[in-house]
């Protein structure tokens, strides 16, 4: 891993770019920040564990709000699910995954909507007598 792990190299970008939804041709507003720069901004925020609004503009990744909106748009389009599957397949084909250490958690497996709540039963225990004072 390099000194700036949020920088996406050409080889990785060639894999990611086709999975991203195209930008609408007739979108209002100024020319959007290029997808690759937004992805690098997203990775910078995640790697450095900073708030979106603290993404430095001088890095050229666009504003934190721009990067967050792009992340949201890509997530809703299913781009990260597709990317995850492709990267897992490539790593597996290269023998780079140790499946004996794999685990499953609730964020990847659909859970039931919850167990039925039990019916409230009448108590059979004794009660205190009402005060007669």
Secondary structure by P-SEA (a helix, b strand, c coil): cccccccccaaaaaacccccccccccccccccccaaaaaaaaaaaaaacccccccccccccccaaaaaaaaaaaaaaaaaaaaaaaaaaaaaaaccccccccccccccccccccccccccccccccccccccc
